[in-house]
């Protein structure tokens, strides 16, 4: 099904709580410059990610994240499914892919595992033929703008139509940057890992043009930090 969102909706309509969860190298990269290495956290970090998913109604990522490997965005092992049920959530979370151009790989492993609904957030840029292809791969394709994703409208739609109250975003850098730019991020959970990737083209937590002045940067408060062996788990919240 293809739906066109109302982009002129009431901006005071509630939206989900948005948590960005990422593993970072010591120099702030989320992958190597060639994107070959994109999973580098410890088993403890993976367990932490599953625990975060167990608190959320939906998990969101960008198209390149889906394209790069065996990504499924699911709830994980049975113990985390039980946690979800204990929290009053569905056993499996919604899975959402954002791609303004609609260029996500539809033969990626993500689309072969149909244990929970898949939503694609896109624009009218892909054209009718591509939108039909996306519709065949997903449960719902939501048009969130003409050429650029209106993430605020998408979040309002997710809450009103899909009852998403809490959402975990797992990158990549372009999607994170768009959420930060629109002031839609409520919490950041980072795992700092003991690697240095280097590379001026290696993706970071928030890619894109960035801000030219410090006064324009989004500000967060460090709420907690915990060391587990060689990794540091940091929690930042909105002031």
DATA-V874903 format. One record per helix or strand. SS is the DSSP state (A for helix, B for strand). FROM is the first residue (numbers start at 1). LEN is the number of residues. If there is no record, write none. Layout:
ss = [SS:SS]
from = [FROM:FROM]
len = [LEN:LEN]
//
This chain:
ss = [B:B:B:A:B:A:A:B:A:B:A:B:A:B:A:B:B:A:B:B]
from = [2:17:29:43:58:63:78:94:109:118:128:140:151:166:173:187:204:214:220:231]
len = [3:9:1:11:5:5:9:5:4:5:10:4:12:4:9:7:1:3:9:8]
//
